[in-house]
Amino acid sequence: MSGPPTRVYLARLAGVPVFDPTGDQVGKVRDAVAVQRSGNRPPRVPGLVVEMQPRRLVFLPLTRVTNIESDAVIFTGMLSMRRFQQRSTETLVLGELLDRKVSWPAAGGATVTVLDLAMERTRTRDWVIAKVAVRRPSKRWRRGETSVVDWDAVTGFGVRDAEQGAENLLATFDELRPADLAHVLHDLPPKRRAEVATALTDDRLADVVEELSTEDQVELVDRLDPERAADVIEAMESDDAADLLHAVPEQRREQLLLLMQPEEAAPVRRLLSYADDSAGGMMTPDPVILAPDATVAEALARIRNPDLSPALGSQVYVCRPPTDTPSGKYLGLVYFQRLLREPPADLVSGVMDSDLTPLRPETPLVEVASYFAMYNLTAAPVIDEHDHLLGAVTVDDVVDHMLPADWRDQHVEQEPAHGA
């Protein structure tokens, strides 16, 4: 190995795999830790924050890193498994410094935006943040001019930025799945979390909110403008929106429902009428529903919808028209494996399973779980006393409700601070 380079741009490390000496991947880089020093001396960088499975953040000292490449970080193999806990004297480089507005005295005191920060190795083999990539507004270029300057060439890192954006932070995690971005969001300070939420589109933020713990969801919704919060909830799956609103104070809940489009609020209101841990409270009102005269080809076309979750795409429900919940009378269901084996021109009514007894909305969680285990299901229909299809419960929602309320946050349980 040639050893670590002498300069590393930290935003480019986000998501880079971390390998031990045998070539096994142990995690991915999520951030870098900086420690401010007196005066305007460059901050020291003692190490990286690495995410290991399952979503466990640990501290990797740079003294144990043997090589840093564009697509890999390699370390000695010695790593403390204690959970990372940020100290009061530490700053997360990506989470807290990217997009910061600072002053550049040499450019006439212009306010510039931090795009990236580079750490360099000193003669004593320590790493410090020596360079700052910045962008300043320009009349000639729409996105402004970029420059790389010394750390001490800009001022303002120690001042709280009331209008810090999130464009460059989001760019570093652009390809993360919603669950992983939710994990990143959880670990940011509350102010930074709100800034990132503001920068995300409604659809992207909705996907991320669905992956947050209930406590984080409520905290985030409280920080959003009511109109924006309503727009985000509209973009969520109805069952997830109902779960969130169950945890919101009644006055705030009604305010948000009134701000939503009536056709979007109606199914959420129906779900809110059921207990949170019942089949009705867990179900989605938007499964794949077809009339009995629909063909196998039509059913296959419907479940090819990329917006469908794997669980919802595993079954097609057959109802007499009208086929919108909760008005269509339930007749049976067709499993997608059966659809793959039948001629495309055959009718779904001829291949459906009408023997499986659907769930009732009041069925409690423990009975729902037993029902799924007994019949080896990934989804199940829910009907009312008149056999009208109300929706479908999916296995991921059952598991979600069976786990402890704080299961999404278990990766940040309090443990002794890391060693540098």
Contacts in CASP RR format, 6 or more apart in sequence:
PFRMAT RR
TARGET T0000
AUTHOR 0000-0000-0000
METHOD contacts of the structure
MODEL  1
MSGPPTRVYLARLAGVPVFDPTGDQVGKVRDAVAVQRSGNRPPRVPGLVV
EMQPRRLVFLPLTRVTNIESDAVIFTGMLSMRRFQQRSTETLVLGELLDR
KVSWPAAGGATVTVLDLAMERTRTRDWVIAKVAVRRPSKRWRRGETSVVD
WDAVTGFGVRDAEQGAENLLATFDELRPADLAHVLHDLPPKRRAEVATAL
TDDRLADVVEELSTEDQVELVDRLDPERAADVIEAMESDDAADLLHAVPE
QRREQLLLLMQPEEAAPVRRLLSYADDSAGGMMTPDPVILAPDATVAEAL
ARIRNPDLSPALGSQVYVCRPPTDTPSGKYLGLVYFQRLLREPPADLVSG
VMDSDLTPLRPETPLVEVASYFAMYNLTAAPVIDEHDHLLGAVTVDDVVD
HMLPADWRDQHVEQEPAHGA
1 66 0 8 1.000
1 67 0 8 1.000
1 74 0 8 1.000
2 67 0 8 1.000
3 66 0 8 1.000
3 67 0 8 1.000
3 68 0 8 1.000
4 62 0 8 1.000
4 65 0 8 1.000
4 66 0 8 1.000
4 67 0 8 1.000
4 68 0 8 1.000
4 121 0 8 1.000
5 68 0 8 1.000
6 120 0 8 1.000
6 121 0 8 1.000
7 118 0 8 1.000
7 119 0 8 1.000
7 120 0 8 1.000
7 121 0 8 1.000
7 130 0 8 1.000
7 131 0 8 1.000
8 68 0 8 1.000
8 118 0 8 1.000
8 119 0 8 1.000
8 120 0 8 1.000
9 116 0 8 1.000
9 117 0 8 1.000
9 118 0 8 1.000
9 133 0 8 1.000
10 32 0 8 1.000
10 45 0 8 1.000
10 93 0 8 1.000
10 94 0 8 1.000
10 116 0 8 1.000
10 117 0 8 1.000
10 118 0 8 1.000
10 119 0 8 1.000
10 129 0 8 1.000
11 94 0 8 1.000
11 98 0 8 1.000
11 115 0 8 1.000
11 116 0 8 1.000
11 117 0 8 1.000
11 168 0 8 1.000
11 171 0 8 1.000
11 172 0 8 1.000
12 70 0 8 1.000
12 116 0 8 1.000
13 29 0 8 1.000
13 32 0 8 1.000
13 48 0 8 1.000
13 68 0 8 1.000
13 73 0 8 1.000
14 29 0 8 1.000
14 30 0 8 1.000
14 31 0 8 1.000
14 94 0 8 1.000
14 172 0 8 1.000
14 173 0 8 1.000
15 28 0 8 1.000
15 29 0 8 1.000
15 30 0 8 1.000
15 172 0 8 1.000
15 173 0 8 1.000
16 28 0 8 1.000
16 29 0 8 1.000
16 70 0 8 1.000
16 71 0 8 1.000
16 72 0 8 1.000
16 73 0 8 1.000
17 25 0 8 1.000
17 27 0 8 1.000
17 28 0 8 1.000
17 71 0 8 1.000
17 72 0 8 1.000
17 73 0 8 1.000
18 25 0 8 1.000
18 26 0 8 1.000
18 27 0 8 1.000
18 28 0 8 1.000
18 29 0 8 1.000
18 48 0 8 1.000
18 50 0 8 1.000
18 60 0 8 1.000
18 72 0 8 1.000
18 73 0 8 1.000
18 74 0 8 1.000
18 75 0 8 1.000
19 25 0 8 1.000
19 26 0 8 1.000
19 72 0 8 1.000
19 73 0 8 1.000
19 74 0 8 1.000
19 75 0 8 1.000
20 26 0 8 1.000
20 74 0 8 1.000
20 75 0 8 1.000
20 77 0 8 1.000
21 66 0 8 1.000
21 74 0 8 1.000
21 75 0 8 1.000
21 76 0 8 1.000
21 77 0 8 1.000
23 74 0 8 1.000
26 50 0 8 1.000
26 52 0 8 1.000
26 77 0 8 1.000
26 79 0 8 1.000
27 50 0 8 1.000
27 51 0 8 1.000
27 52 0 8 1.000
27 53 0 8 1.000
28 50 0 8 1.000
28 51 0 8 1.000
29 48 0 8 1.000
29 49 0 8 1.000
29 50 0 8 1.000
29 51 0 8 1.000
29 73 0 8 1.000
30 49 0 8 1.000
30 50 0 8 1.000
30 51 0 8 1.000
30 57 0 8 1.000
30 94 0 8 1.000
30 184 0 8 1.000
30 187 0 8 1.000
31 48 0 8 1.000
31 49 0 8 1.000
31 92 0 8 1.000
31 93 0 8 1.000
31 94 0 8 1.000
31 95 0 8 1.000
32 45 0 8 1.000
32 47 0 8 1.000
32 48 0 8 1.000
32 49 0 8 1.000
32 92 0 8 1.000
32 93 0 8 1.000
32 94 0 8 1.000
32 119 0 8 1.000
33 45 0 8 1.000
33 46 0 8 1.000
33 47 0 8 1.000
33 48 0 8 1.000
33 49 0 8 1.000
33 59 0 8 1.000
33 86 0 8 1.000
33 90 0 8 1.000
33 91 0 8 1.000
33 92 0 8 1.000
33 93 0 8 1.000
34 43 0 8 1.000
34 44 0 8 1.000
34 45 0 8 1.000
34 90 0 8 1.000
34 91 0 8 1.000
34 92 0 8 1.000
34 93 0 8 1.000
34 97 0 8 1.000
34 129 0 8 1.000
35 43 0 8 1.000
35 44 0 8 1.000
35 45 0 8 1.000
35 46 0 8 1.000
35 89 0 8 1.000
35 90 0 8 1.000
35 91 0 8 1.000
36 43 0 8 1.000
36 89 0 8 1.000
36 91 0 8 1.000
36 157 0 8 1.000
36 158 0 8 1.000
37 43 0 8 1.000
37 44 0 8 1.000
40 151 0 8 1.000
40 152 0 8 1.000
40 155 0 8 1.000
41 128 0 8 1.000
41 152 0 8 1.000
42 128 0 8 1.000
42 129 0 8 1.000
42 130 0 8 1.000
42 151 0 8 1.000
42 152 0 8 1.000
43 91 0 8 1.000
43 128 0 8 1.000
43 129 0 8 1.000
43 151 0 8 1.000
44 126 0 8 1.000
44 127 0 8 1.000
44 128 0 8 1.000
45 62 0 8 1.000
45 93 0 8 1.000
45 119 0 8 1.000
45 127 0 8 1.000
45 128 0 8 1.000
45 129 0 8 1.000
46 61 0 8 1.000
46 62 0 8 1.000
46 127 0 8 1.000
46 420 0 8 1.000
47 59 0 8 1.000
47 60 0 8 1.000
47 61 0 8 1.000
47 62 0 8 1.000
47 65 0 8 1.000
47 127 0 8 1.000
47 420 0 8 1.000
48 59 0 8 1.000
48 60 0 8 1.000
48 62 0 8 1.000
48 65 0 8 1.000
48 73 0 8 1.000
49 57 0 8 1.000
49 58 0 8 1.000
49 59 0 8 1.000
49 60 0 8 1.000
49 84 0 8 1.000
49 92 0 8 1.000
50 57 0 8 1.000
50 58 0 8 1.000
50 59 0 8 1.000
50 60 0 8 1.000
50 79 0 8 1.000
51 57 0 8 1.000
51 183 0 8 1.000
52 58 0 8 1.000
52 81 0 8 1.000
54 411 0 8 1.000
55 183 0 8 1.000
55 411 0 8 1.000
56 81 0 8 1.000
56 83 0 8 1.000
56 411 0 8 1.000
57 83 0 8 1.000
57 84 0 8 1.000
57 187 0 8 1.000
57 411 0 8 1.000
57 412 0 8 1.000
58 79 0 8 1.000
58 80 0 8 1.000
58 81 0 8 1.000
58 82 0 8 1.000
58 83 0 8 1.000
58 84 0 8 1.000
58 418 0 8 1.000
59 80 0 8 1.000
59 82 0 8 1.000
59 84 0 8 1.000
59 418 0 8 1.000
59 419 0 8 1.000
59 420 0 8 1.000
60 73 0 8 1.000
60 75 0 8 1.000
60 79 0 8 1.000
61 419 0 8 1.000
61 420 0 8 1.000
62 127 0 8 1.000
63 125 0 8 1.000
64 75 0 8 1.000
64 76 0 8 1.000
64 77 0 8 1.000
64 78 0 8 1.000
64 79 0 8 1.000
65 73 0 8 1.000
65 74 0 8 1.000
65 75 0 8 1.000
65 76 0 8 1.000
66 74 0 8 1.000
66 75 0 8 1.000
66 76 0 8 1.000
67 73 0 8 1.000
67 74 0 8 1.000
68 74 0 8 1.000
80 418 0 8 1.000
80 419 0 8 1.000
82 415 0 8 1.000
82 416 0 8 1.000
82 417 0 8 1.000
82 418 0 8 1.000
82 419 0 8 1.000
83 411 0 8 1.000
83 412 0 8 1.000
83 413 0 8 1.000
83 415 0 8 1.000
84 418 0 8 1.000
85 414 0 8 1.000
85 415 0 8 1.000
85 416 0 8 1.000
85 417 0 8 1.000
85 418 0 8 1.000
86 92 0 8 1.000
87 417 0 8 1.000
91 97 0 8 1.000
92 187 0 8 1.000
92 188 0 8 1.000
93 117 0 8 1.000
93 129 0 8 1.000
94 169 0 8 1.000
94 172 0 8 1.000
95 169 0 8 1.000
95 188 0 8 1.000
95 192 0 8 1.000
96 188 0 8 1.000
96 189 0 8 1.000
96 192 0 8 1.000
97 114 0 8 1.000
97 117 0 8 1.000
97 157 0 8 1.000
98 114 0 8 1.000
98 115 0 8 1.000
98 116 0 8 1.000
98 117 0 8 1.000
98 168 0 8 1.000
98 169 0 8 1.000
98 172 0 8 1.000
99 113 0 8 1.000
99 114 0 8 1.000
99 164 0 8 1.000
99 165 0 8 1.000
99 166 0 8 1.000
99 167 0 8 1.000
99 168 0 8 1.000
99 169 0 8 1.000
99 195 0 8 1.000
100 113 0 8 1.000
100 114 0 8 1.000
100 156 0 8 1.000
100 157 0 8 1.000
100 161 0 8 1.000
100 164 0 8 1.000
101 111 0 8 1.000
101 112 0 8 1.000
101 113 0 8 1.000
101 114 0 8 1.000
101 161 0 8 1.000
101 163 0 8 1.000
101 164 0 8 1.000
102 111 0 8 1.000
102 112 0 8 1.000
102 114 0 8 1.000
102 132 0 8 1.000
102 134 0 8 1.000
102 154 0 8 1.000
102 155 0 8 1.000
102 156 0 8 1.000
102 157 0 8 1.000
103 109 0 8 1.000
103 110 0 8 1.000
103 111 0 8 1.000
103 112 0 8 1.000
103 154 0 8 1.000
103 155 0 8 1.000
103 156 0 8 1.000
104 110 0 8 1.000
104 111 0 8 1.000
104 112 0 8 1.000
104 134 0 8 1.000
104 136 0 8 1.000
104 149 0 8 1.000
104 153 0 8 1.000
104 154 0 8 1.000
105 153 0 8 1.000
105 154 0 8 1.000
105 155 0 8 1.000
106 149 0 8 1.000
106 153 0 8 1.000
107 136 0 8 1.000
110 136 0 8 1.000
110 137 0 8 1.000
111 136 0 8 1.000
111 137 0 8 1.000
112 134 0 8 1.000
112 135 0 8 1.000
112 136 0 8 1.000
112 147 0 8 1.000
112 154 0 8 1.000
113 134 0 8 1.000
113 135 0 8 1.000
113 136 0 8 1.000
113 165 0 8 1.000
113 168 0 8 1.000
114 132 0 8 1.000
114 133 0 8 1.000
114 134 0 8 1.000
114 168 0 8 1.000
115 133 0 8 1.000
115 134 0 8 1.000
115 135 0 8 1.000
115 146 0 8 1.000
115 168 0 8 1.000
116 132 0 8 1.000
116 133 0 8 1.000
116 168 0 8 1.000
117 129 0 8 1.000
117 131 0 8 1.000
117 132 0 8 1.000
117 133 0 8 1.000
118 129 0 8 1.000
118 130 0 8 1.000
118 131 0 8 1.000
118 132 0 8 1.000
118 133 0 8 1.000
118 148 0 8 1.000
119 127 0 8 1.000
119 128 0 8 1.000
119 129 0 8 1.000
119 130 0 8 1.000
120 127 0 8 1.000
120 128 0 8 1.000
120 130 0 8 1.000
120 131 0 8 1.000
121 127 0 8 1.000
122 128 0 8 1.000
128 151 0 8 1.000
129 151 0 8 1.000
130 150 0 8 1.000
130 151 0 8 1.000
131 148 0 8 1.000
131 149 0 8 1.000
131 150 0 8 1.000
131 151 0 8 1.000
132 148 0 8 1.000
132 149 0 8 1.000
132 150 0 8 1.000
132 151 0 8 1.000
132 153 0 8 1.000
132 154 0 8 1.000
133 146 0 8 1.000
133 147 0 8 1.000
133 148 0 8 1.000
134 146 0 8 1.000
134 147 0 8 1.000
134 148 0 8 1.000
134 149 0 8 1.000
134 154 0 8 1.000
135 143 0 8 1.000
135 144 0 8 1.000
135 145 0 8 1.000
135 146 0 8 1.000
135 147 0 8 1.000
136 144 0 8 1.000
136 145 0 8 1.000
136 147 0 8 1.000
137 144 0 8 1.000
138 144 0 8 1.000
138 145 0 8 1.000
164 191 0 8 1.000
164 192 0 8 1.000
164 195 0 8 1.000
165 195 0 8 1.000
165 198 0 8 1.000
165 199 0 8 1.000
166 192 0 8 1.000
166 195 0 8 1.000
166 196 0 8 1.000
166 198 0 8 1.000
166 199 0 8 1.000
167 199 0 8 1.000
169 196 0 8 1.000
170 196 0 8 1.000
170 199 0 8 1.000
170 200 0 8 1.000
173 180 0 8 1.000
173 181 0 8 1.000
173 184 0 8 1.000
176 184 0 8 1.000
178 204 0 8 1.000
178 207 0 8 1.000
178 208 0 8 1.000
178 210 0 8 1.000
178 211 0 8 1.000
179 211 0 8 1.000
181 208 0 8 1.000
181 211 0 8 1.000
182 208 0 8 1.000
182 209 0 8 1.000
182 211 0 8 1.000
182 212 0 8 1.000
182 216 0 8 1.000
182 408 0 8 1.000
183 211 0 8 1.000
183 411 0 8 1.000
185 193 0 8 1.000
185 196 0 8 1.000
185 197 0 8 1.000
185 208 0 8 1.000
185 212 0 8 1.000
185 216 0 8 1.000
186 193 0 8 1.000
186 212 0 8 1.000
186 213 0 8 1.000
186 216 0 8 1.000
186 408 0 8 1.000
186 409 0 8 1.000
186 412 0 8 1.000
187 412 0 8 1.000
188 196 0 8 1.000
190 219 0 8 1.000
190 223 0 8 1.000
193 220 0 8 1.000
193 223 0 8 1.000
194 220 0 8 1.000
194 223 0 8 1.000
194 224 0 8 1.000
197 205 0 8 1.000
197 220 0 8 1.000
197 223 0 8 1.000
197 224 0 8 1.000
198 224 0 8 1.000
198 228 0 8 1.000
200 208 0 8 1.000
202 228 0 8 1.000
202 231 0 8 1.000
202 232 0 8 1.000
202 234 0 8 1.000
202 235 0 8 1.000
203 235 0 8 1.000
205 232 0 8 1.000
205 235 0 8 1.000
206 232 0 8 1.000
206 233 0 8 1.000
206 235 0 8 1.000
206 236 0 8 1.000
209 217 0 8 1.000
209 220 0 8 1.000
209 221 0 8 1.000
209 232 0 8 1.000
209 236 0 8 1.000
209 240 0 8 1.000
209 244 0 8 1.000
210 236 0 8 1.000
210 237 0 8 1.000
210 240 0 8 1.000
211 408 0 8 1.000
212 220 0 8 1.000
212 408 0 8 1.000
213 405 0 8 1.000
213 406 0 8 1.000
213 407 0 8 1.000
213 408 0 8 1.000
213 409 0 8 1.000
214 243 0 8 1.000
214 244 0 8 1.000
214 247 0 8 1.000
214 405 0 8 1.000
215 406 0 8 1.000
215 409 0 8 1.000
216 408 0 8 1.000
216 409 0 8 1.000
217 244 0 8 1.000
217 247 0 8 1.000
218 244 0 8 1.000
218 247 0 8 1.000
218 248 0 8 1.000
221 229 0 8 1.000
221 232 0 8 1.000
221 233 0 8 1.000
221 244 0 8 1.000
221 248 0 8 1.000
221 256 0 8 1.000
222 252 0 8 1.000
224 232 0 8 1.000
226 255 0 8 1.000
226 256 0 8 1.000
226 259 0 8 1.000
227 259 0 8 1.000
229 256 0 8 1.000
229 259 0 8 1.000
230 256 0 8 1.000
230 259 0 8 1.000
230 260 0 8 1.000
233 241 0 8 1.000
233 244 0 8 1.000
233 245 0 8 1.000
233 256 0 8 1.000
233 260 0 8 1.000
233 268 0 8 1.000
234 241 0 8 1.000
234 260 0 8 1.000
234 261 0 8 1.000
234 264 0 8 1.000
236 244 0 8 1.000
237 284 0 8 1.000
237 286 0 8 1.000
238 267 0 8 1.000
238 268 0 8 1.000
238 271 0 8 1.000
238 284 0 8 1.000
238 285 0 8 1.000
238 286 0 8 1.000
239 271 0 8 1.000
239 281 0 8 1.000
239 282 0 8 1.000
239 283 0 8 1.000
239 284 0 8 1.000
239 285 0 8 1.000
239 397 0 8 1.000
241 268 0 8 1.000
241 271 0 8 1.000
242 268 0 8 1.000
242 271 0 8 1.000
242 272 0 8 1.000
242 281 0 8 1.000
243 276 0 8 1.000
243 281 0 8 1.000
245 253 0 8 1.000
245 256 0 8 1.000
245 257 0 8 1.000
245 268 0 8 1.000
245 272 0 8 1.000
246 272 0 8 1.000
246 276 0 8 1.000
248 256 0 8 1.000
253 272 0 8 1.000
257 265 0 8 1.000
257 268 0 8 1.000
257 269 0 8 1.000
258 265 0 8 1.000
260 268 0 8 1.000
267 285 0 8 1.000
267 286 0 8 1.000
267 325 0 8 1.000
270 285 0 8 1.000
270 326 0 8 1.000
270 390 0 8 1.000
271 280 0 8 1.000
271 281 0 8 1.000
271 283 0 8 1.000
271 285 0 8 1.000
274 280 0 8 1.000
274 281 0 8 1.000
274 361 0 8 1.000
274 362 0 8 1.000
275 281 0 8 1.000
275 362 0 8 1.000
275 364 0 8 1.000
276 282 0 8 1.000
276 401 0 8 1.000
277 364 0 8 1.000
277 365 0 8 1.000
277 401 0 8 1.000
278 361 0 8 1.000
278 362 0 8 1.000
278 363 0 8 1.000
278 364 0 8 1.000
278 365 0 8 1.000
278 368 0 8 1.000
279 359 0 8 1.000
279 360 0 8 1.000
279 361 0 8 1.000
279 362 0 8 1.000
279 363 0 8 1.000
279 368 0 8 1.000
279 380 0 8 1.000
279 382 0 8 1.000
279 393 0 8 1.000
280 361 0 8 1.000
280 362 0 8 1.000
280 363 0 8 1.000
280 382 0 8 1.000
280 390 0 8 1.000
280 393 0 8 1.000
281 361 0 8 1.000
282 365 0 8 1.000
282 368 0 8 1.000
282 393 0 8 1.000
282 397 0 8 1.000
282 398 0 8 1.000
282 401 0 8 1.000
283 361 0 8 1.000
283 382 0 8 1.000
283 390 0 8 1.000
283 391 0 8 1.000
283 392 0 8 1.000
283 393 0 8 1.000
283 397 0 8 1.000
284 312 0 8 1.000
284 391 0 8 1.000
284 392 0 8 1.000
284 393 0 8 1.000
284 394 0 8 1.000
284 397 0 8 1.000
285 325 0 8 1.000
285 326 0 8 1.000
285 390 0 8 1.000
285 391 0 8 1.000
286 312 0 8 1.000
286 325 0 8 1.000
286 391 0 8 1.000
287 312 0 8 1.000
287 315 0 8 1.000
287 317 0 8 1.000
287 325 0 8 1.000
287 379 0 8 1.000
287 381 0 8 1.000
287 389 0 8 1.000
287 391 0 8 1.000
287 392 0 8 1.000
288 299 0 8 1.000
288 302 0 8 1.000
288 303 0 8 1.000
288 305 0 8 1.000
288 308 0 8 1.000
288 312 0 8 1.000
288 313 0 8 1.000
288 315 0 8 1.000
288 316 0 8 1.000
288 317 0 8 1.000
289 316 0 8 1.000
289 317 0 8 1.000
289 318 0 8 1.000
289 319 0 8 1.000
289 323 0 8 1.000
289 324 0 8 1.000
289 325 0 8 1.000
289 328 0 8 1.000
289 389 0 8 1.000
290 298 0 8 1.000
290 299 0 8 1.000
290 302 0 8 1.000
290 316 0 8 1.000
290 317 0 8 1.000
290 318 0 8 1.000
290 319 0 8 1.000
290 323 0 8 1.000
290 348 0 8 1.000
291 318 0 8 1.000
291 319 0 8 1.000
291 320 0 8 1.000
291 321 0 8 1.000
291 323 0 8 1.000
292 318 0 8 1.000
292 320 0 8 1.000
292 331 0 8 1.000
292 347 0 8 1.000
292 348 0 8 1.000
292 349 0 8 1.000
293 347 0 8 1.000
293 349 0 8 1.000
294 318 0 8 1.000
294 347 0 8 1.000
294 348 0 8 1.000
295 344 0 8 1.000
295 345 0 8 1.000
295 346 0 8 1.000
295 347 0 8 1.000
295 348 0 8 1.000
296 339 0 8 1.000
296 342 0 8 1.000
296 343 0 8 1.000
296 344 0 8 1.000
296 345 0 8 1.000
296 346 0 8 1.000
296 347 0 8 1.000
296 348 0 8 1.000
296 351 0 8 1.000
297 344 0 8 1.000
297 345 0 8 1.000
298 348 0 8 1.000
299 316 0 8 1.000
299 334 0 8 1.000
299 339 0 8 1.000
299 348 0 8 1.000
300 336 0 8 1.000
300 339 0 8 1.000
300 340 0 8 1.000
300 344 0 8 1.000
302 316 0 8 1.000
303 313 0 8 1.000
303 314 0 8 1.000
303 316 0 8 1.000
303 336 0 8 1.000
303 339 0 8 1.000
309 394 0 8 1.000
309 396 0 8 1.000
310 378 0 8 1.000
311 378 0 8 1.000
311 379 0 8 1.000
311 394 0 8 1.000
311 395 0 8 1.000
311 396 0 8 1.000
312 379 0 8 1.000
312 392 0 8 1.000
312 394 0 8 1.000
313 336 0 8 1.000
313 379 0 8 1.000
314 335 0 8 1.000
314 336 0 8 1.000
314 378 0 8 1.000
314 379 0 8 1.000
315 333 0 8 1.000
315 334 0 8 1.000
315 335 0 8 1.000
315 336 0 8 1.000
315 378 0 8 1.000
315 379 0 8 1.000
315 381 0 8 1.000
315 392 0 8 1.000
316 333 0 8 1.000
316 334 0 8 1.000
316 336 0 8 1.000
316 339 0 8 1.000
316 348 0 8 1.000
317 330 0 8 1.000
317 332 0 8 1.000
317 333 0 8 1.000
317 381 0 8 1.000
317 389 0 8 1.000
317 392 0 8 1.000
318 330 0 8 1.000
318 331 0 8 1.000
318 332 0 8 1.000
318 333 0 8 1.000
318 334 0 8 1.000
318 348 0 8 1.000
318 349 0 8 1.000
318 352 0 8 1.000
319 328 0 8 1.000
319 329 0 8 1.000
319 330 0 8 1.000
319 331 0 8 1.000
319 389 0 8 1.000
320 328 0 8 1.000
320 329 0 8 1.000
320 331 0 8 1.000
321 328 0 8 1.000
322 328 0 8 1.000
325 388 0 8 1.000
325 389 0 8 1.000
325 390 0 8 1.000
325 391 0 8 1.000
326 384 0 8 1.000
326 388 0 8 1.000
326 389 0 8 1.000
326 390 0 8 1.000
326 391 0 8 1.000
327 388 0 8 1.000
328 388 0 8 1.000
328 389 0 8 1.000
329 386 0 8 1.000
329 387 0 8 1.000
329 388 0 8 1.000
329 389 0 8 1.000
330 358 0 8 1.000
330 381 0 8 1.000
330 383 0 8 1.000
330 387 0 8 1.000
330 388 0 8 1.000
330 389 0 8 1.000
331 349 0 8 1.000
331 352 0 8 1.000
331 354 0 8 1.000
332 352 0 8 1.000
332 353 0 8 1.000
332 354 0 8 1.000
332 356 0 8 1.000
332 381 0 8 1.000
333 352 0 8 1.000
333 353 0 8 1.000
333 356 0 8 1.000
333 381 0 8 1.000
334 348 0 8 1.000
334 351 0 8 1.000
334 352 0 8 1.000
334 353 0 8 1.000
335 353 0 8 1.000
338 351 0 8 1.000
338 353 0 8 1.000
339 348 0 8 1.000
339 351 0 8 1.000
342 351 0 8 1.000
356 375 0 8 1.000
356 380 0 8 1.000
356 381 0 8 1.000
358 380 0 8 1.000
358 381 0 8 1.000
358 382 0 8 1.000
358 383 0 8 1.000
358 389 0 8 1.000
359 368 0 8 1.000
359 371 0 8 1.000
359 380 0 8 1.000
359 381 0 8 1.000
359 382 0 8 1.000
359 383 0 8 1.000
359 393 0 8 1.000
360 382 0 8 1.000
360 383 0 8 1.000
360 384 0 8 1.000
360 385 0 8 1.000
361 382 0 8 1.000
361 384 0 8 1.000
361 390 0 8 1.000
363 371 0 8 1.000
363 382 0 8 1.000
365 398 0 8 1.000
365 401 0 8 1.000
365 402 0 8 1.000
368 380 0 8 1.000
368 393 0 8 1.000
368 398 0 8 1.000
369 398 0 8 1.000
369 402 0 8 1.000
371 377 0 8 1.000
371 380 0 8 1.000
372 380 0 8 1.000
372 395 0 8 1.000
372 398 0 8 1.000
377 395 0 8 1.000
378 394 0 8 1.000
378 395 0 8 1.000
379 392 0 8 1.000
379 393 0 8 1.000
379 394 0 8 1.000
379 395 0 8 1.000
380 392 0 8 1.000
380 393 0 8 1.000
381 389 0 8 1.000
381 391 0 8 1.000
381 392 0 8 1.000
382 389 0 8 1.000
382 390 0 8 1.000
382 391 0 8 1.000
382 392 0 8 1.000
382 393 0 8 1.000
383 389 0 8 1.000
383 390 0 8 1.000
384 390 0 8 1.000
404 410 0 8 1.000
END
